[in-house]
Amino acid sequence: MTWQNHDFDFGIQALQKLAKQVGCPWLISNALDVNTGLPLAGGSVVRVMERNGVRFGFMGLVEEAWLATLAEVPRSDVRRAR
């Protein structure tokens, strides 16, 4: 899954707690926490899976305008990955 804007409505800590309960990978490949340099809210940059000998790569991308919709995350706390 990829984070969406309303996933952040209760802050990053609440989101990280919820993500652990869900138990599936959360992807956000191009938005980083400026304090840690890691993907926002503990997401993963990429996920590779293999099925029947075929490898699939997944990434979650967000657009710049999306960052402005995060109610509980100041834009200054996020930077785009290059």
Beta strands, then each sheet from edge to edge (+ up, - down):
strand 1: 31-33
strand 2: 47-51
strand 3: 54-58
strand 4: 78-80
sheet 1: 1+ 4-
sheet 2: 2+ 3-
end
